[in-house]
Amino acid sequence: MQNLCRLCPRDCGIDRDNTLGVCQVSSKVKIARAALHFWEEPCISGNNGSGAVFFSGCPLHCVFCQNEEISHGKVGKEITIEQLADIYLNLQNQGANNINLVTGTHYIPAIVDSVKLARDKGLSITIIYNTSGYEKVESLRMLEGIVNAYLPDFKYWDKSLAKKYSFAEDYPEVAKAAIAEMVRQAGPLQFNEDGFIQSGVIVRQLLLPGHTKDSKAVIEYLYKTYCDNIYISLMSQYTPMPQIAEKYPELGRRVTKREYQQVIDFALELGIENAFIQDRKVAKESFIPEFSNEI
């Protein structure tokens, strides 16, 4: 019997064992990198690092993607569910603060099975689901009791921008529903005695050059909907990749200090207290991890 994939909002409905859909990977788990990662929010990375597992493939394919080589499934190593569980345990043994599952939408059933197996073997640290925000509520419900904390993006408020830059006009509505489900599952943000995330939701908003209005709309929606029950991470790290300038010249530059300050000031005016802001020094390619099958 064919296993027709409908895990993500693209709803390809294809047999990934024989055909590649939008995510560009088969149903076999493919990992591009698994290692301690030090460039997340402080409550995730800390000094020891987050145990980041970067999955190959992606259902969204933003034109400005910094990790294009893995989002298109070009690099990575196929592994079994048992090996994936052992990777979590190895990262825990290295001192990782948590297990950080990066872009795992198209592998949700395998994630569920691997976390259960790893917990049976002694995995005890927080599980974080790190996502573009382009998720089906039905798929997210499979993660209830598996994932402790969610780290979604909310990329666009304007659906025309979502269509232009991610070929997903439905992104704003999909992300709103997905984040609502994440908050339902994880509840208000909670930290342990060392200040590391244990449960809850942190929503990331990446400011794109020239689009402060859209960022403000996302931030206003999040605060009016969830108040201080979530944290909002205001990100200035947009890095124009070499391939972007020709087709999308408006995205061919970094965010200016003035643009980012406008967004911060807006958040303060709204009364937001639970937020992270970013050092603009991270907006360069040296902060993009190397994907060399480090597993």
Buried (B, 14 or more C-beta within 10 A) or exposed (E): EEEEBBBBBBBBEBBBEEEEBBBBBBBEBBBBBBBBBBBBBEBBBBEBBBBBBBBBBBBBBBBBBBBBBBBBBEBBBEBEBEBBBBBBBBBBEEEBBBBBBBBBBBBBBBBBBBBBBBBEEEBEBBBBBBBBBBBBBEBBEBBEEBBBBBBBBBBBBBBEBBBBBBBBBEBBEBBBBBBBBBBEBBBBBEEEEEEBBBBBBBBBBBBBBEBBEBBBBBBBBBBEEBEBBBBBBBBBBBBBBEEBEEEBEEBBEBBBEEBBBBBBEBBEEBEBEBBBBBEBEBBEEEEBBEBEEEB
